[in-house]
Amino acid sequence: NLLAPAPPTGRLYQNPTKENLSPRIGAAWDVFGDGTTSLRGGYGLFFITNNNQHLIVTVTNPPATPRIIINNPTFPVPPFERGIGNSIRPVQWDLRNPRVHQWNLNLQRLLPANTVITAGYAGSRGRFLLRNYDANIPQPQRLADGTLFWPAGIPRPNPAFGTVELKASDGDSWYNAFLLDIRKRFGRGFSVQSSYTLSRNIDTGQGAVFFSDSTNGTISALPEYPKFGLNYNRGLADFHAKHNWVGNFLWDLPLGGGRVRNGWQLAGIMNVRSGNPLTVFVSRNRSRSQWNPSIGPNQGLDRPSMAAGFTHQSAVAGTPDAWFNPKAFVLQPAGTLGNLGRGALIGPDLRSFDLALSKTTRLSDRVGAQLRLEAFNILNRANFGIPLLQGFEGAVDNEAPRATLGRIRNTVTSSRQIQLGLRISF
């Protein structure tokens, strides 16, 4: 009843749950009792409130603001008919608060020269994460070979609506990482730190409210169809980086005494990181599933298949003009899903090195001066951005390869920049 003062099933958007308990536990052990070796571990359960953007978008629902979507319109003038096939954005009634289980275990050892090395493991498990999916997609048929198939013209379960973009709390994530950290504490005018992480981050959807403009772009997941065993949305998280190394140092240059030679310091920061996951797209809904996700620019609705003889590694050519080998992808048969996984390809890595040289001088008991020469990206390395991800375009069932697939048009860091600064303290 649209005119009812309150919904008959309870107050909307309120879930006074009592399950948001957040326990923490930790332990530390001095292994040999001499303060040189320690074993530490901990676990915690954390919650976060739901993003109100999920609730705000409901103002676009009928009757106040109908959203009409016309798929594959004619060009140049689309047929604007009566409001049939309205798209709505409902919210899961019993929306749950997202939670994440986090745990870690590390071994730390004190070495000579005031150096500490730490090796450990960290993991997390996300539950009830926010994501969207179209709850009004036709259920596919299963062919003899197990392939899911949507016949042409198959109606939606509820023909009165188009996309029913349900805001739900059914997302999952998994994170596992090996950590190694070596640091020499400041002594004799020198300190250095080196940290390395080898990790794997998987989830079933990314960008719960807005698309991720760096990778797969879709924020609307395809329904899982549990009886078919389909897990089409699970893949590497958009922000996954398998390798990540960060280093820094600080060195008081031993140039001798005196006002001119004393107070010189050299500092540097280095970062080397693997590329983020990428997904290649077909611009149209070749699967005929009528999946209409919210997508990023120049991306698409479906994924293609991998060509015979290619792997996810060999499909990456690695050049800015063509990051992907265009022969690595083929169109799947119309009415089916491509076998390319979400986030199965890896994009450009990142390497940066910043350096700073400074001279600190006391001008008087109350006044000091510091002259700094700073160089960012001192090696002037081009750290490329995300390539174009749309591999096929054209009319439905007649898509063709797109020549610009894999072309990179930007960098994510600036070219070498050098700046000189003077700081007066008093």
N, C-alpha and C positions, 0 to 999 in steps of 0.2 A: 504494500500500500504506500504509494509515493506521498500521500497526504498525511500519513500517520505522524504524530508529533515525536514518536520514538520507535525505533525498530522493535518488532515483537520478540526478537531473540536476545535482546540485551543492548546495552549502550555501545554504540559504535566506537571503535578505536581504543577501547579500554580492555585491558587484560591484567587484572590485579593478581598476577602469579606470585606464588610463594616458593618458586623453584630457583630463584636467582641467588643461590648460595655461592660464595666465592672463597673456597678454602685455599690456604697456602701452607706449604710445608717445605722445610729445607734442613739440610744437615751438612756438617763439615767435620773432617777427621784429619788430625795431624798424624800421618802414617807412621813416622819413625819417632815422634815425640821430640824432635829437635827443631821444629819450626821451618824445615827446609822443603818438606813435601806435604801437600795437602790434597785431599779428595773431597770435592764438594758436589752436591746435587740438590735439586729442588723441583717442586711441582706447584702449579697454580692454575686455578680456573677463573677466567675473566669474562665479564659480560659488557655489552655495549647497548645503548638504547637504539631503537630503530630510527632510521633516517626519515625525517618528516617529509622528504621529497616524495616518498612513496604515498603519502596521504595527500599532498598538495595536488598531485596529478589527477586525483579523482574529480577535481572541478571541471575537467574536460569531458566528463561523462554526460550523457543525455539525462534529463531534458534540457539542462541549462546550456551546455555547449556540446552539441553533437560533433563527433569526429567521423567524417566520411572518407573512406579510402577507396580509390579507383585503381585497381591493379591493371598494369599493362594497357594504359589508355592509348587511343589512336593519336596520331600526330598530324597536323599541329594543333587541332582543336579536339580536346577530349569530350566525351559525351557526358554532360552534367545532368544526370537524371535525378529522380526523387531520392530522398535519403534512405537508400536501401544498403544494408551491409555496414551499419555504423560500427566503428571501433570503440570499445570501451576499455577502461582500466580499473578493474575491481581490485580489492585488497583481500588477501587471505583473512578470513574472519578471526581465526585463532592464531594470529601472527605471534611468533615467539621471538624472544630477544636473542640475537646472535651471541654465541659463546665460543671461546677458544680454550682448549687445554694446552698448557705449555709445560715442558719439562726439560731438564738439562743435567748433564753429568760431566765434570771436568777434573783433570788431574793437573796440579800446578807444582813446579819444581824450581827452587832457587839455585842458580848456577853461580860460578865465580864471576867476578867483575860486575857485581850488582845487577845480574841479568836474571830475568824470570821467564820461563817458558810454560805455556798453558796449552794443553790439548784436551779437546772435549767434544761432546755431542749435544746437539739441541734439536728439539722437535716440537711440533704443535699439531693440533687437530681441531679444525674449525667445524662447528655444527650450527645448523639453523641460520646459515648465512643468507642475506637478502639477495634475491635475484628475480627476474621476470621470466615468464614463459607464456606462450599462446595456448590457452586452454580450449580453444575452439578449432584445433587442427584435426582434419579427418584421420581416422585410424587407418593405417596402411594394411595392405594384404601381404601375406608371406608367400613368396614363390617357392617352387620345389627346391631350389638351391639355397633357400634361406634368406634371399634378398627381400627387403621391404620394398613394396611397390604401391604407388598411388596412381590409379587410372586417371586419364584425362577427364576433367569435368566433375570429379567427385565432389559432392556437396559437403559443406561444413556440418558438424553435428547440430549446431543451432543456426539455421540459415537466416535468422533475423539479425544476426550480427556478423561482422567481419572478424577482425582480430580481437580476441578477448585477452588483453595483456595483463595477466594475473600477477600481482605483486605478492610474492610468497617468501617464506623463510625455510626453504628446503635445500639450500646450497651447502656444499661440503668443501673442505680443503685439507690438505696433508702437506706437512713440511718436515724435512729431515736434513740435518746439516752436520758436517764435520768441521770443527774449528781449530785453528792453530794460531797461537799468538806468541810472539817473542818480543820482549822489550828490555832495553837497557835503561835503567833509571838514570836520571841526570847525575853525572859525576865526572869530575875533571873536565868540565866544560862541554860534555857531549851526552846526548841521549838519542835513542833510536827506537822505533817501534815498527813491527811488521806483523800484519794480521791477514790470514787467508781463510776463506770459507769455501767449502765444496758442498753444494746444496742441491736439493730437488724440491720444487714447489708445485703442487698439483691442486687444481680445484675444478669445480663443475660449473663455473660461471664467473665472469669478471665484469666489474663496472656495474654494480647493482642498479644504479640510477642513471648514470651517463655512460656513453660508450668510451672505451679506451682508444684514444686516437693513435696509439703506438702499435697496436697489434691486431687482434682479431676483430675488434670493432663492435661485435654484437653484444648487446646487453640482454637480449631475449633468448632464452634457451629453448631448444627443441624438446617437447615432451619426451620423457624417458621410455614410455611404452614398456613397462617392466615385464610383461608377459612375453615380449619379444627379445628380452635381454639386451636392449639397446642402451648404450651409455655414450651417446653421441657428443655430449657436452664436456665430458671429462678430458682434461688435457693439462699441459703445462700452464701455470698461471701467467698472466700477461707480464708480471714483474719478476718472473723467474730469471735468475742468472746463475748458471752452473758454477762458474768460477768467479771469485771476487777477491782481489788482493789490494790492500791499502797499506802504504808505508809512509812514515814521516821521520824526519830527523831535525835536530837542533844542535848547532855547533858554535861555541864561542871560539872564534879564530885566535890561535895563540901567536899574535903578531908582536908581542912585547908590550912594555909599558909606555907611558907618555900619553898626552892628550890626543895625539894623532893616531897612534897605533892601537890604543886600548879601546874596548867597547864594540869591536866588530863581531857580527854574528851572521851565520848563514843558516837558512832553514829551507826545508823542502817538503812537499807533499806529492805522493805518487798514487795513482789508482789505475788498476788494470781489471777490466770486468768483461765477462762474456756477454754476447748479444742476447736480446730478449726474444721470446718465441714469436713466430709469425704464422699467419694463415693466409693461403691464397683462396680467392673467391671466384664464383661464377656470378655475374651481375644479376641474372634473372633466377626465378624460382624453378629451376630445371627439375627438381624433384616432384613438382606439382603438389607439394605438401601444404601449400598456401601459407607457409611460414613467412611472416612479414616482420622480421626483427627490426628494432631500432639500430641503425648502423652508422658507422663513421663515413666520412667522405671518400668517394672513389673505391668503395668496397662492394659488397654484394650480399646476396641472400643465401646461396648454397656454396658448397665446396666441391671442387672437382676430384678426380681420382689420380693416383700416381700412375705414371706410364710404366709399362713392363721394363724391367732392367734398371730402374732408378730407385735409390733409397732417399731418405730424408736428407742424408749428408750429401750425396752426389747431386741432388736437385739444386743445391746452393752453389752458384758460380762464383759469387763473392766479389763482383766488380760493381762500381757505382752506376754504370750504364745498364747493367743487367745482373741484378743480384741473384736472380734465379735463372736456371736453364729452362727456357720455355718448352723444350721438348719433354720435360719431366712431368708435365701435367696433361691429362686428357679429360674430355668430357665423359661423364658417366652416362649410361643409358637414361633417356628421358623417363621420369617417373621414379627414379631411384636416388639414393644419397651417394655422394662420392665417398671414397675410402680415405681421403686425406684427413688426418686427425687435426683437431683444434690445437693450434700452437705447436705443430709438429716440426716446423722449420725454424732455424735460428738466424737472427739478424746480425747486423754489424756490431762488433765489439767496441769497447771504449778504452782508450789509453790516454792518460793526462799526467803532466808533470809540471808543477808550479814551484818556482824558486824565489827566494827573497834574501836580499843582502841588506843589512842594516848597520848603522853606526850610531851608538848612543853616547852622548857627551853631557857631563854636568857643567852647566854654565855658571852656576852659583849654588849655594846651599839649598835654595828654594826653587831654582829654575833648571830644567833639563831640556835637551833637544834630541830628537831621533830623526835621522835621515834614512829613508827606506827606498830601495830600488826593488820593485817587484815585477816578476815576469810570469804571466799565466800562459799555459800551454807552450812552454818555452821551446819544445821540439817542433812546434807548429804542425802537429799531426792533424789530419782531417778525420774527425770522428763523425761518420756518416749517420744520417737519420734513417727513418723507416722507409723502405721502398714502396712503390705502388703495388698494391696487393690484388687488384682485380685482374684475373687471368683470362677471363672470357666475357664477352659482351655481345649484345644483339637481341633479337626477338626471341621469345620463349621457344624452346626446342630447335632453334636455329642459331645458337650462340657460336661465336668464332673467337679464336685466340686474339688477345689484345697485344699490340706491339709494344706498349709501354710497360708491360708487366716487369716488375723488379727494378724499374728506374728510380734512382734516388735523386731528390731535388734539393736536399738541404743537409746541413750538418747540425749536430746537437751541442757542439761547443764552438766558441769563437776561434778565430785564428790567433796567432801569437799576439799578446798584448803586453806592453811594458809601460809601467807607470812609476813616477818618482814623487815621493811625498815627504813633507817635513812636518814633524809633530813637536809642539812646544808644550811642556808640562810644567805646572807651577802650583 
